[in-house]
Amino acid sequence: MNDSLQIIKSEGETPDSMINGKQLTDIRALELGLIKRDTFYVSAKNSIFDETYLNTRNENFTLDINTISKIPFTDLDYNIEASEIEKGKVAVQVFEISASYRNVLIGLDAENKKYALDNLLKVGSMTEASLNGNWGE
């Protein structure tokens, strides 16, 4: 809840030209002052839950940002992980949010139903660049 997002402001485009027989790269264009890059950080919370979102969201569903990591109707936290993995020599940011069916279904008659209560209900993956999960099952 207190992390930040990296924003890179770009000015200009690297010309499609050669210098000394070599293709001009972004790094060289930066060194020559042909382009500019500026990195700054913004609050993740304020960026995601900005004024536009807060003013246009469906008020039928309560939102308490301070308890967003909690499983509804419990004092239990979701398992939340985020990291970076390499896929095809590219760094990819990944996340996974999960909770056991047992914890999500607290207070419901879930015994002897089709749910394996110790299995995880999840979205995302820490090993694949995917937003898939079993939450739609």
PyMOL CGO cylinders between C-alpha atoms (Angstrom):
from pymol import cmd
from pymol.cgo import CYLINDER

trace = [
    CYLINDER, 0.00, 0.00, 0.00, 2.97, 2.32, 0.44, 0.3, 1, 1, 1, 1, 1, 1,
    CYLINDER, 2.97, 2.32, 0.44, 4.97, 1.43, -2.63, 0.3, 1, 1, 1, 1, 1, 1,
    CYLINDER, 4.97, 1.43, -2.63, 5.52, 3.54, -5.70, 0.3, 1, 1, 1, 1, 1, 1,
    CYLINDER, 5.52, 3.54, -5.70, 5.36, 3.23, -9.48, 0.3, 1, 1, 1, 1, 1, 1,
    CYLINDER, 5.36, 3.23, -9.48, 8.27, 4.19, -11.69, 0.3, 1, 1, 1, 1, 1, 1,
    CYLINDER, 8.27, 4.19, -11.69, 7.36, 6.65, -14.45, 0.3, 1, 1, 1, 1, 1, 1,
    CYLINDER, 7.36, 6.65, -14.45, 9.79, 7.45, -17.25, 0.3, 1, 1, 1, 1, 1, 1,
    CYLINDER, 9.79, 7.45, -17.25, 9.16, 10.73, -19.05, 0.3, 1, 1, 1, 1, 1, 1,
    CYLINDER, 9.16, 10.73, -19.05, 10.51, 10.64, -22.59, 0.3, 1, 1, 1, 1, 1, 1,
    CYLINDER, 10.51, 10.64, -22.59, 11.28, 13.61, -24.78, 0.3, 1, 1, 1, 1, 1, 1,
    CYLINDER, 11.28, 13.61, -24.78, 12.29, 13.05, -28.37, 0.3, 1, 1, 1, 1, 1, 1,
    CYLINDER, 12.29, 13.05, -28.37, 12.95, 9.98, -30.47, 0.3, 1, 1, 1, 1, 1, 1,
    CYLINDER, 12.95, 9.98, -30.47, 16.26, 8.40, -31.33, 0.3, 1, 1, 1, 1, 1, 1,
    CYLINDER, 16.26, 8.40, -31.33, 16.98, 9.32, -34.95, 0.3, 1, 1, 1, 1, 1, 1,
    CYLINDER, 16.98, 9.32, -34.95, 17.23, 6.42, -37.37, 0.3, 1, 1, 1, 1, 1, 1,
    CYLINDER, 17.23, 6.42, -37.37, 20.77, 7.30, -38.42, 0.3, 1, 1, 1, 1, 1, 1,
    CYLINDER, 20.77, 7.30, -38.42, 24.32, 6.05, -38.34, 0.3, 1, 1, 1, 1, 1, 1,
    CYLINDER, 24.32, 6.05, -38.34, 27.26, 7.58, -36.48, 0.3, 1, 1, 1, 1, 1, 1,
    CYLINDER, 27.26, 7.58, -36.48, 30.75, 6.37, -37.40, 0.3, 1, 1, 1, 1, 1, 1,
    CYLINDER, 30.75, 6.37, -37.40, 29.21, 3.45, -39.29, 0.3, 1, 1, 1, 1, 1, 1,
    CYLINDER, 29.21, 3.45, -39.29, 27.11, 2.30, -36.30, 0.3, 1, 1, 1, 1, 1, 1,
    CYLINDER, 27.11, 2.30, -36.30, 23.37, 2.56, -35.73, 0.3, 1, 1, 1, 1, 1, 1,
    CYLINDER, 23.37, 2.56, -35.73, 22.58, 5.31, -33.23, 0.3, 1, 1, 1, 1, 1, 1,
    CYLINDER, 22.58, 5.31, -33.23, 21.33, 3.79, -29.97, 0.3, 1, 1, 1, 1, 1, 1,
    CYLINDER, 21.33, 3.79, -29.97, 19.13, 5.31, -27.26, 0.3, 1, 1, 1, 1, 1, 1,
    CYLINDER, 19.13, 5.31, -27.26, 22.12, 5.40, -24.92, 0.3, 1, 1, 1, 1, 1, 1,
    CYLINDER, 22.12, 5.40, -24.92, 24.25, 7.30, -27.44, 0.3, 1, 1, 1, 1, 1, 1,
    CYLINDER, 24.25, 7.30, -27.44, 21.35, 9.64, -28.29, 0.3, 1, 1, 1, 1, 1, 1,
    CYLINDER, 21.35, 9.64, -28.29, 21.02, 10.40, -24.56, 0.3, 1, 1, 1, 1, 1, 1,
    CYLINDER, 21.02, 10.40, -24.56, 24.76, 11.09, -24.31, 0.3, 1, 1, 1, 1, 1, 1,
    CYLINDER, 24.76, 11.09, -24.31, 24.54, 13.45, -27.30, 0.3, 1, 1, 1, 1, 1, 1,
    CYLINDER, 24.54, 13.45, -27.30, 21.52, 15.24, -25.83, 0.3, 1, 1, 1, 1, 1, 1,
    CYLINDER, 21.52, 15.24, -25.83, 19.30, 14.30, -28.77, 0.3, 1, 1, 1, 1, 1, 1,
    CYLINDER, 19.30, 14.30, -28.77, 16.70, 12.77, -26.47, 0.3, 1, 1, 1, 1, 1, 1,
    CYLINDER, 16.70, 12.77, -26.47, 15.84, 13.17, -22.78, 0.3, 1, 1, 1, 1, 1, 1,
    CYLINDER, 15.84, 13.17, -22.78, 14.67, 10.64, -20.23, 0.3, 1, 1, 1, 1, 1, 1,
    CYLINDER, 14.67, 10.64, -20.23, 13.60, 11.52, -16.70, 0.3, 1, 1, 1, 1, 1, 1,
    CYLINDER, 13.60, 11.52, -16.70, 12.58, 8.93, -14.11, 0.3, 1, 1, 1, 1, 1, 1,
    CYLINDER, 12.58, 8.93, -14.11, 10.33, 9.79, -11.19, 0.3, 1, 1, 1, 1, 1, 1,
    CYLINDER, 10.33, 9.79, -11.19, 8.14, 7.87, -8.77, 0.3, 1, 1, 1, 1, 1, 1,
    CYLINDER, 8.14, 7.87, -8.77, 4.48, 8.30, -7.88, 0.3, 1, 1, 1, 1, 1, 1,
    CYLINDER, 4.48, 8.30, -7.88, 2.43, 6.77, -5.10, 0.3, 1, 1, 1, 1, 1, 1,
    CYLINDER, 2.43, 6.77, -5.10, 0.95, 3.46, -6.28, 0.3, 1, 1, 1, 1, 1, 1,
    CYLINDER, 0.95, 3.46, -6.28, -2.09, 3.98, -4.06, 0.3, 1, 1, 1, 1, 1, 1,
    CYLINDER, -2.09, 3.98, -4.06, -2.79, 7.49, -5.38, 0.3, 1, 1, 1, 1, 1, 1,
    CYLINDER, -2.79, 7.49, -5.38, -2.14, 6.42, -8.96, 0.3, 1, 1, 1, 1, 1, 1,
    CYLINDER, -2.14, 6.42, -8.96, -4.49, 3.42, -8.89, 0.3, 1, 1, 1, 1, 1, 1,
    CYLINDER, -4.49, 3.42, -8.89, -7.18, 4.95, -6.66, 0.3, 1, 1, 1, 1, 1, 1,
    CYLINDER, -7.18, 4.95, -6.66, -7.07, 8.40, -8.24, 0.3, 1, 1, 1, 1, 1, 1,
    CYLINDER, -7.07, 8.40, -8.24, -9.85, 10.97, -8.09, 0.3, 1, 1, 1, 1, 1, 1,
    CYLINDER, -9.85, 10.97, -8.09, -11.39, 9.85, -11.39, 0.3, 1, 1, 1, 1, 1, 1,
    CYLINDER, -11.39, 9.85, -11.39, -11.62, 6.24, -10.22, 0.3, 1, 1, 1, 1, 1, 1,
    CYLINDER, -11.62, 6.24, -10.22, -13.01, 7.18, -6.81, 0.3, 1, 1, 1, 1, 1, 1,
    CYLINDER, -13.01, 7.18, -6.81, -15.64, 9.47, -8.37, 0.3, 1, 1, 1, 1, 1, 1,
    CYLINDER, -15.64, 9.47, -8.37, -16.82, 6.96, -11.00, 0.3, 1, 1, 1, 1, 1, 1,
    CYLINDER, -16.82, 6.96, -11.00, -16.68, 3.62, -9.17, 0.3, 1, 1, 1, 1, 1, 1,
    CYLINDER, -16.68, 3.62, -9.17, -19.82, 1.64, -8.36, 0.3, 1, 1, 1, 1, 1, 1,
    CYLINDER, -19.82, 1.64, -8.36, -20.87, 2.79, -4.88, 0.3, 1, 1, 1, 1, 1, 1,
    CYLINDER, -20.87, 2.79, -4.88, -22.85, -0.43, -4.35, 0.3, 1, 1, 1, 1, 1, 1,
    CYLINDER, -22.85, -0.43, -4.35, -19.53, -2.08, -3.49, 0.3, 1, 1, 1, 1, 1, 1,
    CYLINDER, -19.53, -2.08, -3.49, -17.83, -0.61, -0.47, 0.3, 1, 1, 1, 1, 1, 1,
    CYLINDER, -17.83, -0.61, -0.47, -14.16, 0.23, -0.73, 0.3, 1, 1, 1, 1, 1, 1,
    CYLINDER, -14.16, 0.23, -0.73, -11.91, 0.74, 2.25, 0.3, 1, 1, 1, 1, 1, 1,
    CYLINDER, -11.91, 0.74, 2.25, -8.40, 1.09, 0.87, 0.3, 1, 1, 1, 1, 1, 1,
    CYLINDER, -8.40, 1.09, 0.87, -6.95, 0.48, 4.34, 0.3, 1, 1, 1, 1, 1, 1,
    CYLINDER, -6.95, 0.48, 4.34, -8.41, -3.04, 4.43, 0.3, 1, 1, 1, 1, 1, 1,
    CYLINDER, -8.41, -3.04, 4.43, -8.04, -4.00, 0.76, 0.3, 1, 1, 1, 1, 1, 1,
    CYLINDER, -8.04, -4.00, 0.76, -5.51, -6.73, 1.63, 0.3, 1, 1, 1, 1, 1, 1,
    CYLINDER, -5.51, -6.73, 1.63, -8.04, -8.45, 3.93, 0.3, 1, 1, 1, 1, 1, 1,
    CYLINDER, -8.04, -8.45, 3.93, -10.32, -11.31, 2.93, 0.3, 1, 1, 1, 1, 1, 1,
    CYLINDER, -10.32, -11.31, 2.93, -13.86, -9.88, 3.23, 0.3, 1, 1, 1, 1, 1, 1,
    CYLINDER, -13.86, -9.88, 3.23, -15.69, -10.60, 6.47, 0.3, 1, 1, 1, 1, 1, 1,
    CYLINDER, -15.69, -10.60, 6.47, -12.48, -11.84, 8.15, 0.3, 1, 1, 1, 1, 1, 1,
    CYLINDER, -12.48, -11.84, 8.15, -9.36, -10.45, 9.77, 0.3, 1, 1, 1, 1, 1, 1,
    CYLINDER, -9.36, -10.45, 9.77, -7.23, -12.66, 7.50, 0.3, 1, 1, 1, 1, 1, 1,
    CYLINDER, -7.23, -12.66, 7.50, -4.91, -11.29, 4.83, 0.3, 1, 1, 1, 1, 1, 1,
    CYLINDER, -4.91, -11.29, 4.83, -4.69, -12.49, 1.24, 0.3, 1, 1, 1, 1, 1, 1,
    CYLINDER, -4.69, -12.49, 1.24, -1.30, -13.96, 0.31, 0.3, 1, 1, 1, 1, 1, 1,
    CYLINDER, -1.30, -13.96, 0.31, 0.12, -11.20, -1.91, 0.3, 1, 1, 1, 1, 1, 1,
    CYLINDER, 0.12, -11.20, -1.91, 3.39, -11.53, -3.79, 0.3, 1, 1, 1, 1, 1, 1,
    CYLINDER, 3.39, -11.53, -3.79, 5.06, -9.49, -6.51, 0.3, 1, 1, 1, 1, 1, 1,
    CYLINDER, 5.06, -9.49, -6.51, 8.38, -9.89, -8.23, 0.3, 1, 1, 1, 1, 1, 1,
    CYLINDER, 8.38, -9.89, -8.23, 10.15, -9.93, -11.56, 0.3, 1, 1, 1, 1, 1, 1,
    CYLINDER, 10.15, -9.93, -11.56, 10.97, -12.99, -13.66, 0.3, 1, 1, 1, 1, 1, 1,
    CYLINDER, 10.97, -12.99, -13.66, 12.83, -13.45, -16.92, 0.3, 1, 1, 1, 1, 1, 1,
    CYLINDER, 12.83, -13.45, -16.92, 10.88, -14.70, -19.93, 0.3, 1, 1, 1, 1, 1, 1,
    CYLINDER, 10.88, -14.70, -19.93, 12.59, -14.87, -23.30, 0.3, 1, 1, 1, 1, 1, 1,
    CYLINDER, 12.59, -14.87, -23.30, 15.46, -12.70, -22.02, 0.3, 1, 1, 1, 1, 1, 1,
    CYLINDER, 15.46, -12.70, -22.02, 12.97, -10.00, -21.02, 0.3, 1, 1, 1, 1, 1, 1,
    CYLINDER, 12.97, -10.00, -21.02, 12.29, -8.93, -17.43, 0.3, 1, 1, 1, 1, 1, 1,
    CYLINDER, 12.29, -8.93, -17.43, 8.57, -9.29, -16.72, 0.3, 1, 1, 1, 1, 1, 1,
    CYLINDER, 8.57, -9.29, -16.72, 6.82, -8.09, -13.59, 0.3, 1, 1, 1, 1, 1, 1,
    CYLINDER, 6.82, -8.09, -13.59, 4.52, -10.69, -12.04, 0.3, 1, 1, 1, 1, 1, 1,
    CYLINDER, 4.52, -10.69, -12.04, 2.15, -10.92, -9.10, 0.3, 1, 1, 1, 1, 1, 1,
    CYLINDER, 2.15, -10.92, -9.10, 0.00, -13.50, -7.37, 0.3, 1, 1, 1, 1, 1, 1,
    CYLINDER, 0.00, -13.50, -7.37, -2.85, -13.02, -4.91, 0.3, 1, 1, 1, 1, 1, 1,
    CYLINDER, -2.85, -13.02, -4.91, -4.26, -16.10, -3.23, 0.3, 1, 1, 1, 1, 1, 1,
    CYLINDER, -4.26, -16.10, -3.23, -6.17, -17.46, -0.27, 0.3, 1, 1, 1, 1, 1, 1,
    CYLINDER, -6.17, -17.46, -0.27, -7.37, -20.91, 0.67, 0.3, 1, 1, 1, 1, 1, 1,
    CYLINDER, -7.37, -20.91, 0.67, -10.96, -21.76, -0.15, 0.3, 1, 1, 1, 1, 1, 1,
    CYLINDER, -10.96, -21.76, -0.15, -11.35, -22.49, 3.56, 0.3, 1, 1, 1, 1, 1, 1,
    CYLINDER, -11.35, -22.49, 3.56, -10.55, -18.85, 4.43, 0.3, 1, 1, 1, 1, 1, 1,
    CYLINDER, -10.55, -18.85, 4.43, -12.56, -17.31, 1.60, 0.3, 1, 1, 1, 1, 1, 1,
    CYLINDER, -12.56, -17.31, 1.60, -15.63, -19.42, 2.36, 0.3, 1, 1, 1, 1, 1, 1,
    CYLINDER, -15.63, -19.42, 2.36, -15.63, -18.81, 6.13, 0.3, 1, 1, 1, 1, 1, 1,
    CYLINDER, -15.63, -18.81, 6.13, -19.20, -18.76, 7.39, 0.3, 1, 1, 1, 1, 1, 1,
    CYLINDER, -19.20, -18.76, 7.39, -20.60, -20.59, 4.39, 0.3, 1, 1, 1, 1, 1, 1,
    CYLINDER, -20.60, -20.59, 4.39, -21.68, -24.22, 4.25, 0.3, 1, 1, 1, 1, 1, 1,
    CYLINDER, -21.68, -24.22, 4.25, -18.68, -25.37, 2.20, 0.3, 1, 1, 1, 1, 1, 1,
    CYLINDER, -18.68, -25.37, 2.20, -18.08, -28.79, 3.74, 0.3, 1, 1, 1, 1, 1, 1,
    CYLINDER, -18.08, -28.79, 3.74, -18.78, -31.73, 1.44, 0.3, 1, 1, 1, 1, 1, 1,
    CYLINDER, -18.78, -31.73, 1.44, -19.10, -29.47, -1.59, 0.3, 1, 1, 1, 1, 1, 1,
    CYLINDER, -19.10, -29.47, -1.59, -16.92, -29.66, -4.69, 0.3, 1, 1, 1, 1, 1, 1,
    CYLINDER, -16.92, -29.66, -4.69, -14.22, -27.45, -3.11, 0.3, 1, 1, 1, 1, 1, 1,
    CYLINDER, -14.22, -27.45, -3.11, -11.00, -28.84, -1.72, 0.3, 1, 1, 1, 1, 1, 1,
    CYLINDER, -11.00, -28.84, -1.72, -10.91, -26.34, 1.13, 0.3, 1, 1, 1, 1, 1, 1,
    CYLINDER, -10.91, -26.34, 1.13, -7.13, -26.36, 1.50, 0.3, 1, 1, 1, 1, 1, 1,
    CYLINDER, -7.13, -26.36, 1.50, -6.56, -25.56, -2.20, 0.3, 1, 1, 1, 1, 1, 1,
    CYLINDER, -6.56, -25.56, -2.20, -5.82, -21.98, -3.17, 0.3, 1, 1, 1, 1, 1, 1,
    CYLINDER, -5.82, -21.98, -3.17, -8.14, -19.60, -4.94, 0.3, 1, 1, 1, 1, 1, 1,
    CYLINDER, -8.14, -19.60, -4.94, -5.76, -17.33, -6.88, 0.3, 1, 1, 1, 1, 1, 1,
    CYLINDER, -5.76, -17.33, -6.88, -5.13, -14.82, -9.62, 0.3, 1, 1, 1, 1, 1, 1,
    CYLINDER, -5.13, -14.82, -9.62, -1.76, -14.23, -11.27, 0.3, 1, 1, 1, 1, 1, 1,
    CYLINDER, -1.76, -14.23, -11.27, 1.37, -16.34, -11.10, 0.3, 1, 1, 1, 1, 1, 1,
    CYLINDER, 1.37, -16.34, -11.10, 4.86, -15.97, -9.68, 0.3, 1, 1, 1, 1, 1, 1,
    CYLINDER, 4.86, -15.97, -9.68, 6.30, -18.28, -12.36, 0.3, 1, 1, 1, 1, 1, 1,
    CYLINDER, 6.30, -18.28, -12.36, 4.41, -17.23, -15.51, 0.3, 1, 1, 1, 1, 1, 1,
    CYLINDER, 4.41, -17.23, -15.51, 3.64, -13.86, -17.06, 0.3, 1, 1, 1, 1, 1, 1,
    CYLINDER, 3.64, -13.86, -17.06, -0.09, -14.36, -16.70, 0.3, 1, 1, 1, 1, 1, 1,
    CYLINDER, -0.09, -14.36, -16.70, -3.15, -12.84, -15.08, 0.3, 1, 1, 1, 1, 1, 1,
    CYLINDER, -3.15, -12.84, -15.08, -4.90, -16.19, -15.25, 0.3, 1, 1, 1, 1, 1, 1,
    CYLINDER, -4.90, -16.19, -15.25, -6.07, -17.93, -12.17, 0.3, 1, 1, 1, 1, 1, 1,
    CYLINDER, -6.07, -17.93, -12.17, -8.77, -20.24, -10.95, 0.3, 1, 1, 1, 1, 1, 1,
    CYLINDER, -8.77, -20.24, -10.95, -10.95, -17.47, -9.53, 0.3, 1, 1, 1, 1, 1, 1,
    CYLINDER, -10.95, -17.47, -9.53, -13.42, -17.85, -12.40, 0.3, 1, 1, 1, 1, 1, 1,
    CYLINDER, -13.42, -17.85, -12.40, -14.00, -21.56, -11.80, 0.3, 1, 1, 1, 1, 1, 1,
]
cmd.load_cgo(trace, "trace")
